[in-house]
Amino acid sequence: MAFRLHRHVTAVTTDTGMVILDERTGGYFELNGTGSATLTALLNGASQEEAVHRLTAGTDATPAQAAADVNAFLADLARRGLGSLA
């Protein structure tokens, strides 16, 4: 399943990560480099498993912890009404 931002959400890459704007509420959320890389990979069609692999490649992070973090990240975006799994 791919993750998609809702129509009322705009994402812009910055020097330090990404900013997500909810155009309905005017709220914005700043993502660090890891969040930005994860969301970009998912929006470009990577599966959650592929995103986890990219996060853990060349690091000491465990796949289990990275998977839990990606799941929590996506759940938070969905809870805020910013996107969903399609």
Secondary structure per residue as TSV (DSSP state, phi and psi in degrees):
chain	resnum	aa	ss	phi	psi
A	1	M	-	360.0	140.2
A	2	A	-	-97.6	151.2
A	3	F	E	-96.8	136.2
A	4	R	E	-130.6	139.1
A	5	L	E	-77.1	148.6
A	6	H	-	-72.2	160.8
A	7	R	T	-58.0	-30.9
A	8	H	T	-85.9	12.2
A	9	V	E	-117.8	133.0
A	10	T	E	-119.5	136.0
A	11	A	E	-118.8	133.7
A	12	V	E	-130.9	128.2
A	13	T	E	-73.8	139.2
A	14	T	-	-121.5	178.9
A	15	D	S	-63.7	-28.1
A	16	T	S	-110.2	-1.0
A	17	G	S	162.4	-111.5
A	18	M	E	-158.9	150.8
A	19	V	E	-119.5	133.3
A	20	I	E	-112.2	127.7
A	21	L	E	-112.1	126.4
A	22	D	E	-91.7	104.0
A	23	E	T	-68.1	-19.6
A	24	R	T	-72.1	-41.6
A	25	T	T	-105.2	-17.6
A	26	G	-	82.9	-0.4
A	27	G	-	-73.9	145.6
A	28	Y	E	-134.0	155.4
A	29	F	E	-134.0	129.8
A	30	E	E	-99.6	127.2
A	31	L	E	-103.7	141.0
A	32	N	-	-76.6	-177.1
A	33	G	H	-59.5	-38.5
A	34	T	H	-67.8	-45.3
A	35	G	H	-62.8	-40.8
A	36	S	H	-63.6	-46.0
A	37	A	H	-63.6	-39.7
A	38	T	H	-65.5	-50.0
A	39	L	H	-64.0	-41.6
A	40	T	H	-60.5	-44.7
A	41	A	H	-60.2	-45.1
A	42	L	H	-66.4	-41.5
A	43	L	H	-67.7	-24.6
A	44	N	T	-90.0	10.9
A	45	G	T	101.6	-1.3
A	46	A	-	-68.2	145.4
A	47	S	-	-76.8	168.3
A	48	Q	H	-61.2	-38.1
A	49	E	H	-63.5	-41.0
A	50	E	H	-65.1	-40.3
A	51	A	H	-63.0	-41.6
A	52	V	H	-62.2	-44.5
A	53	H	H	-59.1	-43.5
A	54	R	H	-63.5	-37.9
A	55	L	H	-68.3	-34.5
A	56	T	H	-93.1	-15.3
A	57	A	T	-59.4	124.8
A	58	G	T	73.9	15.1
A	59	T	S	-126.7	173.6
A	60	D	S	-90.3	-0.1
A	61	A	-	-65.9	140.5
A	62	T	-	-86.1	146.4
A	63	P	H	-57.6	-36.7
A	64	A	H	-63.7	-44.0
A	65	Q	H	-69.0	-41.3
A	66	A	H	-63.1	-40.6
A	67	A	H	-63.3	-42.2
A	68	A	H	-63.3	-40.7
A	69	D	H	-65.8	-43.1
A	70	V	H	-63.8	-44.0
A	71	N	H	-60.8	-43.1
A	72	A	H	-65.4	-40.3
A	73	F	H	-61.4	-48.5
A	74	L	H	-66.7	-38.1
A	75	A	H	-63.7	-37.9
A	76	D	H	-67.6	-43.1
A	77	L	H	-60.8	-42.9
A	78	A	H	-65.7	-42.8
A	79	R	H	-60.9	-33.7
A	80	R	T	-82.4	-2.9
A	81	G	T	77.0	25.1
A	82	L	S	-95.3	-24.4
A	83	G	E	-170.3	179.9
A	84	S	E	-160.5	163.3
A	85	L	E	-76.4	132.7
A	86	A	-	-112.8	360.0
